[in-house]
């Protein structure tokens, strides 16, 4: 991916500049939507105050995605198939960036339909988790622009740990659902937090993974079903 971006900067600087700028704006906007929705859910922000800006940001993400798609099509039309793998990689990472905004909308919907969460152990954990994810989203943009594999791999490890934490929290909530005051709201929040982290991970893995492995880096092997006793 890095070699293609470097070559594109030499052969078509305006095209690279347009795509890089639009993609960076998508990541920044997705982080803004994630923080806004999470703060509303965890801190009780008045949704009527943030609603217009929130959905205007979502529209900007969609417009940026469409712009990048057009740039990719133009580039592929001019240069043929020699950059096909890199174009497909960029198309995939752009979709991940767009999905971060979609999951932020899911968080907004949870905030819109649920009472403000009690300040308990799960609430405090989610506040800390939100801060970690937001930092990782900012780092995702930096790593993608630098195309440094070791830094991308370190970020992927951090995001994978966030995924595991969300999964463990979901299992715990399922186990205590009979006595927990707001299991559904907490469970949905952990789930959407995990998906935001997953899409940031997909973007980061594009720095060092081949195109056929994109989106599958975090696939965990399923335990085999024990043989039935005869």
N, C-alpha and C positions, 0 to 999 in steps of 0.2 A: 504493500500500500504506500509506504513512504517513497519508494523509488518512482512510483507512478505520479504521486503528488509533486515530487521534485521535478520530474520530466514535464509535467503539465505547467509548472511555474515557468519553465523555459520556453515551451512551445506555445502556450496559450495563457499568458499571465492574467488577462482579464477574466477568463473563464474560471481559473483557480480562485482568484480573488472573490468573485461573485459567490462561488459555491462555499468557500471557507467562511465568508462573512455570514451567509445565510444559515449555514450549519451551526456556527457559533451562536447566532441569535436564537436558533431553536433550542439549544442547550440552556442558554441563559433564561429564556422564557419558560422552559419546562421547570427549571429550578424555582423560578419565581412562583409559578402556579403551585408547585408542590409545597413550598413554604407557606403560601397564602392559605391553601386549603387545610394544611396540617395545623396551622396556628388557629384557624377558625374552629377546627374540631377539638383541639386540645386546650385552647385558651378562651373559647367562647366569643371570638370576634363576631361583630354584627355582620351577617352575610349580606344584608342590603347595602352596606357601605362598600363592600369589595366586589360585589357581583359583576358590575359593568366592566371594571378593569380586568377581572378574572377571565371573563369570556372573550373580551377583546384580545387578550394575550393568547388565548387558544386559537383565535382566528389568525393571528400573526404567525403562529407555528404552522398552521395548515398552509398559509400562503408561502412561507419559506420552503416547506417541503415541495410544493408544486413548482417553485422557482428552480430548486435544485434538480428536480426531475427533468425540467425542460433543458437545463444546462447539460445534463448527462446525455439526453437524447441528441442534442446538437453536437456534442463532442463525439459521440459514437458515430453519428452520421458523417462527420468530417474525417475521422481517423480510422474508421472501420473496426475490426474485431480485435486488434492488437491490445487494446486496453479494456477488453470486455470484462475480465475478472475484477479489475479495480472498479469499474463502473458498477458492477453488480454488488460489490462490497459496500460501496458508498450508498447505493440505493437501499441496502439492508440496514445500514447504520442510521440512515435518515428516518426509516420507519421506526426504529427503536426510539429515536429522539421524539418522534411524534407520539409514540405510545406513552412516554413519560407524562406528557400533558393529559392524555386520556385517563390515566390512573389518578392524576391529580383531580380530574373532574369526578371520578368515583369517590375520592375522599371528600370533595365538596358536597356531593350528594349525601354521604353519610352524615356530615355535619348539619346538613339541611333537614335531615329526617330524624336526628337523634338529639337528646338533651346533652348539654355540656357534660363531659365525663367527670366523674368524681376524682378528686386528687388522691389516688391510692397507688399501690405498687405498680400496677400496669400503666397507669397514667404517667407516672414518673419515668418509667422505662421507655415509653413511647416518646416522651419529650427528648430524652437523651438520644434515642434512635433517630428521631427526626433531624437532630443536629448533625449526627454522623452522616446520614444520607445526603443532606444538603451540602456538606463539605465534599463528599464523594462526587456529587454532581458537578461541582466546580472543578474538581480535580479531573473529572472525565473530559471536560473540554480541554484542559491544559495538556493532558496526556495525548489526546487525539491530535492536537496541533503539533506537539513535539515529536510524535511517532517514536518515542523511546520505549523499546520493548520491556526492559526491566522495570521501568516505572509503571507501565501498563499492567504487567504481571502482578506487581505489588498491590495495585489498586484492585485488580480482580480478586485477589485474596481477601482484601478488606470487604469487598461487596459480597463475596461468597459467605463470609462470616456473618454478615448482616442477614443474608438469606437463611442461613442455618438458625440464627437466633429467632427469626420470625416463625420458622417452622416449629421450633421447640415451644415457643409461646402459644402457638395455635393448638398444639397437642395438649399443653397444660390447661388451656381454657376449655377445651372439649371435655377434659376429665373432671373439671369443677363446674360445669355448666349449670348443675342443679342449684348451686348455692351462690354463684357469682351474680352481682347485680346487673351487669351490662355485658354479657358474654358475646352477643352478636356484634355489637358496635366495636368492641375491642378486637374480636376475631377478624372482622372486615378490615380494620385499620392495619393490623399486622399483615394481612394478605396483600393489601395495596402497597404498603411500604415495601414488601418483598418484591413486588412486580416492578416498582420504580427502580429498585436496586438491580433487578435482573436486566432491565433494558440498558441501564448505565453500564452493566458488565458486558453486554453484547457489543456495545460501542467500543469499549476498551479492548476486548479480545480481538477486534478487527485489526489492531496494530500488529499482532503476531500470529494470528490463526489463519490457515488457508480458507478459501471461500466455502468449501464444502463442509467445514466444521463450524461455520458461523451459527450462532444461536444454540449450539449444542455443548458448549464448554461446561455448563453447569448441570448437565444431565447426570444424575446419580444412578448407579446400577440398582435395580430393584432386587430385593432379597428373593432368592428362589423359594417357591412354595414347598414346604416339607412334604415328602412322599407320604401318601396315605397308608395307614397300617392295614394290612390284609386281615 
